[in-house]
Amino acid sequence: MDKVLIVDNDRENLSKVREGFKDLHHFELITETNVKAAIDKLRASRISVLATGIHLPQKDGLELLAFMTRHFPSIPCIIMLEENDPKPWFSDRTGHTGVLYFLKKPISFGRLASAIFVGLNLRDEGQTRHGMNMKNFLPLVAIARKTCRLEVRSGAREKGFFYFDAGKLINARVDEMEGDKAAKRIAGWQNIQLNFAPLSRENKTPRMEMDLLTLARAAWEKGGRPKPENRKTDKFQWFLESRGSTRLEEAMHKHAGVLRTAKGYKGLAILNNEGNVLASDIPYGIDVDFAAMSAAINSMYTDCSKHWNRKGLGRCQGLSLHTDQGIIVLRPTDLYTSGNYRFLALVSGDGNPYFIQMQLKAIIPRILAEIS
């Protein structure tokens, strides 16, 4: 069973997380409150996903992430930002396609569980094998307001240095270059290994014209966040953050994470009996418009159910539709006992619809139990 390590000095938050994970038996949860204990756990156990805060006692979360780059570079890392911390948004969305994934407190259990499943899926697909890249890490130094010299290695070939004063980038050096030119070169490195050291007095003179966020091709998500139609994003996560979640949305997001581990999974939606979308889960990078297809597939299901019931075969228990673009799977709930919801999943043509159907059979009762 996969093991997930969560590191946070907020004991109340850890208690809530442990309580929330009691009924989710897809992985083993381990919690710690400081970096030293977390490193001990990482060395003693085979950890599949790490979720850590930044503002930790003694050594901060960046020290833990630097340790990960040197010893466990392919383990997906979820960064739990405090409510007052700015959240980085990367123009090319690389912050959600590799090792790092950012969540902001207060973090609902459903969003955390889903992020963990995303990490497991990325690992299983081999997308974390190249480790962390530099530009995704850079905004965290600003969030932590860290004063340091940061040694950066890329594989065994290159080594460079960043110099920060209270989170502000003041210089960079690689080979014979320094300043903006050196910073641009280092910022493009992948498969990085990081080491922090104190900032010496002679390195405190600012030599940079470019600011850190420009270097990282990022901006702070605060106030003017683009809507999903303006950029590719996890639509359900944006929906939750922008207007708040209902109990149905939270329950779905909590349990739908296991579907993300299925080959070819492209999304899940919950419909009412009129075909309206009540909640949806769409992985990053997948362009699915459940609202456009839900009315048609809902109508097909209703017609099939009526037709075959009249033929004496009983109520339709589900529907699957194979198209050139994928496979649609619909499973209804009982009209009288479960509110007549309809669960609509989309799988690619080379995916595993049988796995999706079996998992839907298992998670639908759990979702309904949480909203009853």
Secondary structure by P-SEA (a helix, b strand, c coil): cbbbbbbccaaaaaaaaaaaacccccbbbbbbccaaaaaaaaaaccccbbbbbcccccccaaaaaaaaaacccccbbbbbbcccbbbbbbcccccccccbbbbcccccaaaaaaaaaaaaaaaaacccccccccccaaaaaaaacccbbbbbbccccccbbbbbcccccccccccccccaaaaaaaaaccbbbbbbbccccccccccccccccccccccccccccccccccccaaaaaaaaaccccaaaaaaaaccccccccccccbbbbbccccccccccccccccccccccaaaaaaaaaaaaaaaaaaccccccbbbbbcccbbbbbbbcccccccbbbbbbbbcccccaaaaaaaaaccaaaaaaaac
